[in-house]
Amino acid sequence: MSTKANHLLRQWDGPLTRDLVLSPGEFGLGQVPLKLSPNQTTRTVCGYCSTGCGLQVHLRDGEAINLSPATDYPVNMGMACPKGWEALSVLSSSDRATKPLLRNEHGELRETTWEVALKTFCERFKQIQQTHGPGSVALLGTGQIPVEEMVLLGILSRFGMNFQHCDSNTRQCMATAAVAYKQSFGFDAPPYTYDDFEESDLLIFVGANPCVGHPILWERVLRNRRGGKIVVIDPRHTETAQASDMHLPLLPKSDLALFYGLANQLIQCGATNHAFIDAHTNGFAEFAEFVQAWPIERVVRETGLSRNELHQLVDWIAMAERTSFWWTMGVNQSYQGVRTAQSLINLALMTGNIGRPGTGANSITGQCNAMGSRILSNTSTLLGGRDFANADHRREVANILQIDEAKIPTSSGYTYDQILDAVDRGEIRGLWMIATNTAHSWMQQERTRATLAKLDFLVVQDMYHSTESARQAHLVLPAAGWGEKEGTFINSERRIGLLKKVARAPGQALADFSIFRLIAHFWGCEELLENYDQPAKVFQLMKELTRGRPCDFSGIDGYEMLERAGGIQWPLPAGTELKETERRLFANGKFFHVDGRAKFHFTEPQAMPEPACGQFPLVLLTGRGTVSQWHTQTRTSKSAVLRKLYPKGAYIEIHPRDARERGIESLDPVEVVSRRGRTLVKAMVTPTVGLGQVFMPMHYPETNVHTLPHFDPHSRQPSYKDAAVEVRLSQEKRS
């Protein structure tokens, strides 16, 4: 192996948390730590969800031994959920990937050296490209790694390795919100700050269960200083709904009918802000005419809600000085999610509930760094939230990176679903998956696993060798996880938070940052990355990539400034004074379209692609199960503490009447049957799900056997929230 490669390889054994010598400055935002000693503490951001909590890591002899919530961090202010408390425990799991694994001629994954692994990686992918063309390989990235690693990966894969098809698992959670904001506001720009939870008179949660999904944000709701009313719009009577002032259990996928009807009622009762509409928006007259087709009788018929419920909600919105609309996956994961999100944006715009404290049309993000992925991963958008199809944008990026503009593709390539379809038909033959578990998390799971088995070469780069995807791989590259590397995450409120290395990765596992630089070396394109040998240097590049863009954070000096400030929200252009810990967008009424105005978007609702029928009479809903579980449980299942806080096996929630008709009682083993497969789970009989509906948590592999592969036409985000199934007693129970 070359001297350069050996040097890169040795970086895995580098220093832990770097001492930061900070002096008090003009910021005055949070505690200014002294130089760290081996037995002090250091603050970092959590690596689970998009809330972006600050955690205080306690060190002994320079090694992390425990952690606690950071009391001085503006996001969580001394609070943490069970996952955050247990963030360190999952790093020492026995199934960590500690050495590269290569599948041999007998079909067995066996340990190999990094040199063999990386040479095999490059040789196989190059061979596939040479034989089948540059479009025959693809990348599936993640919202789980630091922004600096995303940028490095995006430059390497797109401009060095000529990967034409690159997408991220952010497609599964945030593509809808990103497209909705871009079309409505002119840029993917969540407008809010977490203070808005505490400053709102009326908080409307749609397809969101923050009690479970984002518990620290729910704590912020409970700190509301204005006695704000809480409305939950969700088919299920969730934990959040149980704590609400009003729960509207609408029929699944009738959201658009409800929100178009609300808009119509608000217009009729004169509850619109015409001064704001006239000064800051386009398309309202057409929208007002469009929603006349939703009189209250139609809304009642299509949503299953009562006239009294609808009138009450209209009155509350009309009377509230500050109304905020919040949504998560119940909106985003839909075959018409973009227009549903925009129906909420429309309500905020027409009532003037934007840019002021306690207002906004606010998408709560999923993964810890999905916001970073949306603007800087170089997958669906060109670096800095640019457009691959825009020649000026390509020229800007080429100048910043000092590369030939011809290296930048004119299209973002296939989306996640299109990549898998291309694998299925044999067009894509090689796939590189990074910090994601497609074999579990993608819908119609049995077909997905069969599709992945068709690949000539599948590389999985992950912390664990035990994931469903890693078990199918031809090559597994062992990666460091949260706490074992440094960089930044960007949370839901656009706050850039600092991640620190407080533990060593086990065995020969490397930070993804180092893996990408090693691949560049063996591929022969290391000159692309030669100036970026540390995450801090990539951060300086990120500043240049965002300069002059809506997401501009060129005013952040570096990691030390982030440390002092307790994270910083974008935008912060160079020369801007940082005065507040929390800042919202659009306070001046200026949006990011060329004319500075927001746009109303609307479309006729579409019927559910797979409605309940005689053979499959129940509608399957999915979502988070408990506060202690995360995604496919790759990490949370490694904690003995977290495992005690959630059911061990898969289960399905079913309404008492539906259960009684089928002779089902709680804890009975039942078969869940759909057009896509059959699984055995336990029944949980509960009135929290509606009649004719069932619910399965997303965390268990049994769930995605049944989810239907259908997609929003604008965002290509999959809809996990509606599929037709039947539930019956298992054969064993029946006999």
N, C-alpha and C positions, 0 to 999 in steps of 0.2 A: 504494500500500500504506500502511496506517496507520502512525503513529509507533510504536505498540506492536509491530506485526508486524516493522517494520524493526529495532527493538531486539532482538527475539528472534532475527531472522535474523543479526544481527551477532555473536551469541554464539558462533558457530562459530569465530571468530577470537580467542577469549578466551585467557586465560593457560594456560601449561602447568602442570606440577606445582606446586601451591601450597606455599609454604614452610610447614613445620610447626615451630613453636618449641616444643620439648618439654623439660620439666624432669623429672629423676628423681623418681618418686613411690613409693608404697608397693607398686607392683606387682612390680618387679624381674624382669620376664619378658621377657628378650631385650634386645638392644642399644637404647639410647635415642639416636637420631641427633641431631646438632646441626642448626642451621638450614642448609638446603641452599644451597650456592652453585652457580652455573651449571655448574661442572665437577666436581661431586661425584656421588654415587650416591643412588638412592632405591629403597626396597623396595616391590614390588607383588606381587599374586598372579597366577598364570598363568590364561589364559582358555581353555584347552582342556578337560581332563577334570575330574572331580569331586575328584581328589586334592587340589587347591588348593595347589600348591607356591608357596613364596615365591621371587621372582626379584629379583635386584639389578640395576637398570637403571643403566647408566653414561651420564652426561650430558656433553655438551660444548656450551658456550654455551646451556645450558638444553634442548638437544635430545638425545634418546636416540640413542646410537651403537652400543651393544652391551649385552649382559646376561650375567649368570652366576647360578648358583643361590645363594640366600641361605643362608649357613651358620648363621645364628641363628634360622631359622624352624622351629618345632617340627614341621611337617609333613614336610619333605624334608631338612632338616639338611645342606645343601650338595650335594644331588643334583638332577639334572634329566634328563628323557628327551629324545630328539632334538627332539620338538615344542616343548618348552619352550625349548631352546637357540635354536630358529629362530623364536620367536614374533614378533620384530621384522621379520624379513625379508619376511613375507607382507603387511605393510602397504603396501609400495611397488609392488605388482603393477600391471601395465599395464592390467588389466581392472577396476580399482577403479571403482565408480560415483562419479562426481565432480559430476554435474549431474542434475537430474530428467529422466527420459525419458518422453515421452508418445506413445502410438501414434496416428498420424495417419490420415486417411481412406483412405490407400493401404495401411494395415496395417503401417507402418514405425514403429519406435521412434525418436523424434527428440528432441534436447535442447530443454528449455523452461525457463522461469524458475520459481523457487520459488512466486511468487505465482500463476502459472497452474496449476502442479501442485496446490497446496493448494486453490485454488478449485474445480478440476476434481474433486479428491478429495471435497470436501464436497458439491458439487452432485450428483455422480453417486450417491453413497451415499444422500443424502437423497431423491433422485428415486426410487431403487429402493424405499426404505422407504415412501414415499408411495404408490407404485403397487401394491406387492405386500405391504405390511405390514411391521411392525418385525422380524419373524422372517425376512425375506428377505435379510438380510446377516449375515455371520459373520466371526470373527477366528480366525486360527491363530497363536499366539504361540510362545514359545521358552524354552529353559533356558540361553540363551547370552548374555543381556544382564544388566546389574546389577539387583539387587533393587529399587533405587530406581526404575529405569525400568519394571520390571514393575508396581510399585505405581501409578505414575503412569498407565501404560497401562490397568490394571484399573479405576481410578477413571474415567478418560476414557471408555473404551469402554462400560462397564457403566452408569454413572450419568449420563454426559453425552450419549453418542451413542445410548443405548438399544440396544446390541448384545445380543441375547438369547442368542446362541450363540457362546461363546468357549472355545477350548481351546488347549492348548500341545503342542509336539512332545515334551514330557516324557511325554505319553501313550504314546509309542513306547518309552520306556525304563524309567520308574519308577512308572507307575500301579499296577502289581501290588504292588510293595513298599509303596507308600503305603496301599493298601486293606488289605493283609494286616496291617500294623502297626496301623492304625486299628481293625480288627475285633478283633485279638488283644489289643492293649495299651490301646485307648481313644483313641489319638492316633497320627498318623504320626511315630513317634519311633525312628529308628535308635539302638540303645542304646550303641553301642561308641565307643571312641576308638582311634586308630591304635596306641597302646601295646599294645593287646590282641594284635596280631600278634606282639609280642615276649614276651608273658607267657603264651602258651598252651602246654599240654602236647600238645594234639592239634588241628590245624587242618584242617577239612574244607571243601574248596572244591567247590561244586556248580555246574556250568554256568558256571564262571569260569576265566579264563586270565590271571591278573594279570601273568604274565611279559610278556605282550604288551599287554593292555588297561590295566593300571595298574602299570607297571614300578617306580615309586617305592614303591608299597605292597609289591611283591615284595621290594624292598630291605629293607623293614621286617621282612618274614618272615625273611629271611636273617640278621637281627640277633637272632633269637629267643634269649633268654637261658636257656631251660629245656630245650633240646634237643628242641623240639617236633616230633612226627611230622606229616607232611603226607599227607593223603588227597585225591585228586582224583577226583570223580565226574563223568564226561563221556564221551559216546560216542567222542570223538576223543582220540588220544594227543597232547595238546597239549604246548607247551613247558613248561607248569607240570606236567603229568602226567609228563613225562620227568624232572623234578627231584623227584618225590614219592617217599614211602616206599611208597605203595600207589595204584595206579590202578584204578578200577572202571569199565570201558567198558560201561556198561549200554546196552540198546537204547534208541533215541530215544523219549522221552516215556513211559518206564516209571518215572519218578522217584517218583511217588506210591506205586506198589507197593513200591518199595525202602524208602521211609521209613516206610510203615505196617508193613512187615515188620520193620524195625529196631526200631520202637517195641514191637512184639509180643515180639520176642526179649529186649529190655532189660527188659520187665516180667516175663517168665518167669524171667530169671536174677536178679531182684531188684536191678537196677541203677537203680532209680528213687529219687528223693529225696522221700519221702512227707512229711517235715516241711515242705519248701518247697511241695509241691503242696497240702497241707491249709491252709497259712497264706495262700497268695498266688494261688491259681488256682481257676477254676470249670470244671466239665465233664470232669474227668479220668476219672471212673468210666465215663461214656458213651463216652469215647474208648478206654479200655482194652477195653471190650466190643467196640467197633467193630473194632479192629485184630486181634482174634482170628481174623478171616476171612483173615488173611495169614500162614499158617504158612510155614515156610521153603521147602517144596516149591513153593508157589505163587509165592513171590518168585523162586526160581531159574527157574521156567518163564517168568515174565512179563518178567524183566529180562535174562536171558541170562547172569547171573553164577553163580559156583559156590558151593556150600555153604561151602567152606573160606574163600573171600573174605568171605562174609557173617559167618561165625563170627569171623573175625579182626577185622573192623570192630567187631562187638558187643563183643568182648573189650577192644579199645583204648578204646572209649567208656566201658565199665564201669570200667576201671582208671585212666583219666585223672582227675586232680584238676580240671583246667581244660580243657574242650573248647569250641572256638568253631566255629560254622557260618557259612560265607561264601558268598554267591551273587551273580551278576550276571545278564546277559541270558539265559543258558541256562535260567534259572528264570522270569524276569520275562516274556520274550517267548514266552508259551505260552497255549494255549487253556484251560489249567487252572492258570495260573501262581499265582493267589492261594492256592489250596489247597496247591500245592506249596511255596510260601514258608511257609505256615502249618504244613506238615508238619515243616519244619525248626524253626520256632518251638516247635512242640509238643515236639520232641526236646530242645530247650534247656530248656523249662519243666519237663518231667518228670524231668530229671536235675539240676535246680537250677543249670544253667549259664547264669545270667543275673545281671547286676548285680555280678559279681566280676571282678577282673583276668583277662584271658585267656579270657573266656567270651563268650557272646552268640549270638543269631541275627541275622546282620549282612548287610544288603544294601549292596553297594558301588555307588555311584551312577555314572551315565554322564556327563552334561554338566556343565560347570563350575558352573552355577547351578541344576541341577535341584532341589536341596533348597530353594533360595529360591523357585523356581517352585511347589513343592508347597505351601508354606505362605503365600505372599504375592503370588502372581500374580493372584488374583481370577478364576481361570478355573474349574477344577473345584471349588475350595473358596473360600468367602468369606474375605476378608482375615483373616490370623491363624490359618489352619487351621480356620476356622469352617464352618458348614453353611448354605447359602442357604435351606434348608427350615426352619431353626430361627428362630422369631420372636424369641427372646431374642437370638440372634446378630445378626440384622438390626438390632435396636434398638441393640445395642452399637456396631456399626459406624456407624450413622447418627449416634449421639451423638458419636462420636470425630471423624467427618468434618464434623459439623454440617450434615447434609443431611436432606432429607425422607426418612423411612423408606420411603415409597412408591416411591422411585427404585430401591430394591434389589430385584432379582427374587427370587422365591420358589423358583426352580430354577436350577441351573447351566446348563441348556440342553443342547444336543446335544454329544456327545463327538466327537472328531476323525473317527472313521469315520462317525458319523451325520451330521456336517456334509457330508462328501464325498458320502454317499448322497443327502442333500437337494439338493446341487448337481446330482447326476446326474438326479434326477427333476424339476428345475426349480423347487423350492421356495425354495432359496437362490440368489440371482442376483448378489450382490456379495460378494467375499471379500478380506480384508486379511491378508496373510501377512508376518510379521516375523521376520527372521533364521532362516528355515527354508526347506528346499528340497524341498517335497512332491513335485514332479514327478520327483524322483530317489529320495527316501527311502521313499515309500509303496509298499506291495505292489501286485502286478498292475499294473505301471507303465504299460503301454500303455493300459489302461482309465482309469487315473488321469489321464493327460495328456489323454485324450479328454474326461474329466469336466471338467477345468479349462477346456477350450476352450469349454464350454457357458456359462460365466459371462458376464453382461453387462459386468461390471467386475471385473478382478483387479488388485489393488495388491500389489506386492512391495517391501518395505523391506529393503534388504540392503547389504552392503559392496561386492558385485560385481554388475556388470550381466550377467555371463556364465553365471549358474547356469541350470539347466534351467527352473526356475520363473520367473526374471526374463525369460527369452526368450519366455515365454507371456503376460507381463503386459501390461495396457493402460497401466499407470503404474508406473514404477520410482522409488522415493525413495531417494537415496543416503545411506547411514548410516555414521557413524564406527564403528570396531571397537575391539577390546581395545587398550588403551594410548593410545587417543585420547579417552578420557573417564574420569570417576571414578565411584565408587560402591562397592558391596560384592557379593561372592559368598558363598554358603554351601556348604561342601563336604560330602563324605560323612559325616564325623564331626561334623557340625553346627557347624563352625567358620566364623564370619563373618570373612572376610578383606577387606582393603582394596585396591581397585583405583585406580590413579592415572593421570592423563593425562600421558604422557611424549612424545607426538608429536602433530602437527597432522593432522587428517583432510585428505585431498587435495581440491583444488578447492572446491566448495560443499557437500561432504558434511557432514552435521550429526550430532551425537549424537542417538540416539533420544529422549533426554530433551527436547532442544530441538524435535525434530519433533513430539512429542506436545503440547507447549505451543503450538506454532504451529497445529496442527490444532484444538486447543481454541479458539484465538482465531478462526479462520476459521469454525468450526462455530457459534460463539456461546455456548459454555459455559465460557469461560475463568475464570469466577469459581470453578469447582470447583478449579482448580489455581493460583489467584493467590497463595496463601501458600507455594507450593513452587517457587521460582525457582532453587533449587540442590539438588543431590543430598543435601547435608548436612541440609537442612531436611526432606526426605522421610525420611531416616534417623530423625530425631526422631519423625516420624509413625509409622514402623514400630515404634518402641519402644512407642508408645501402643497400637498395634494388637495387639501381642503381650502387653501387660501383663495379668497374671493368667491367661494361657494356658499350656499346657505348654511352649510355645516362647518363653516370656517372656525378653526380653533388655533389659528396661527399665533394668537396672543398668549398661549400657554408656553412658558419658557421651557419646561421639561418636567421630569418626574418630581423634582423637589417642589415645584409650585403646586402640583397635584397633591403632594403630601401635606403641604401647609394648609391648603384650602379645603381639605376634606372632599376631594373630587371637584370637578368643574364641568358645568353644562355647556355644550355648544349651543349657539355660536359664541366665540370670544375672539374676534379679529384682532390682529396686531394693533397695538396702540389703545386698546379698550381697557378701561379701568375695571377691575373686578371688585364690585361693592357688595354683592349679595350672594348668599349661598344657594338661593333658589330663584330661577328666572324663567318666565314663560315667554312664548312667542306671540307675535301679532298684536302686541299692545298698541301699536301705531296703526293698526288696520291695514298694513301693507303685507300682501302675500307674495309668493315667488313666481307667479306667472309674469310674463313680460309687461302686462298692463297693471300689475300690482293688485289684481282682484282675484278673489276666490270664485270657483265655478260650481253651479248646481249640476249634478249628474243624476240621472234616473232612468229606469228601464222597467218595462212590464215584468212582473214576477213570473217565474217559471214553475211548473209543477214539479213535485218531487220525483226524481228519476226512477226510484224503485219504491212505490207506495206499498203499504200493507195490502195483503190480498188473502184469499181463502186459504191458500197453502201456507203462507207466511203472514199471519195476521197482526204481528207486533212490530212496532218501529223501534229499532235499536239506537240508543243514544250512547255516547262515550264521553269520557272526561277524566279528570283527576279523581283518585280515590280518597286518599288521606294526605294530611300535611307531611307525613313522614316518607312518602313515596315520590320518586322523580322519574319521569319518562319510562324507559324500559328497565329500570331498577339496576342498571349496570353498576352504579355506585351505592345507592341506598341499601341494596340487599346485602352489602358487605358489612354493615353496621349491626351488631347484636342489639344495640339499643333501639335503632329504628325498626328492626324486624319485629320487635315486641309490640310496636305501635300500629301495625296494620295486619290485615288477614293474610295468612300464609299463602293460600291458594286463590285461584280465580273464583269470582262469584258474579251473580247477576241479580239485580234488584228488579222486583216485579210487584205490581199492584195487587192488593189482597183479593180483589174480585177476579182478576185474571188468574191468580194462583189458585183460588178456590175452584174455578171452573176446570182446572187441570189437575186437581187433587194434589197440589203442591203445598208443602209447608216449609217454613224456614229451616235451612241447613240440609234440606233434601238434595241428593245428587240429581241434577237435571241435565238433559241434553239441549244444547242450543243448536238449532239447525237453520241454515240459510242456503241460498243458491251456490254458495262458495265453499261450504264445508259443514262439519259437525264437531262440536267440542263438548266435553263433560266438565261442568262446574257445579258450584253449590248455589242454592237459591236463597235469596234474602227477601222475604216478603215485607213490603213497606209501602205506606201511602205516599212517600215522598216522590214516587214516580207516578205519572198519570196513567189513567186507564188506557190500555192499548199500547203502552210504551214499556220498554225495559231499559236498564242502564248497566253497562259494564265498564269498569275502570280500564284506562288505557295501558296500565303498567304490566298487565299479564299477557303472555303470548297468545292465549286463547282468544283474546278480543279481536285482534286483527286478522283472524281467520275469516271473520264475517263482514268486516267493513268493505264498503263498495267503492271501487275505483272510479270516481267521477270528480270533475274539476271545475273550478271557476274559470270562465273563458278569458277573463282579463288577467288574472294573477297566476293561473295554473296551480292554485293551491287546492289540495285534495279536501273533500268533504267527508270527514269521519263521523258525522253526527246523524246520519240517516241511512238505515238499511232495513230491509224487511226480514224478519226472523220468526221462528216458532220456538217455544220452550215447552218441554214435556219431561215427565219423570223418566229417569234413566231406566234402562231395561232391567237392571238389577233391582231397583226399587219397585218397579211394576210387578216383578215376579215374586 
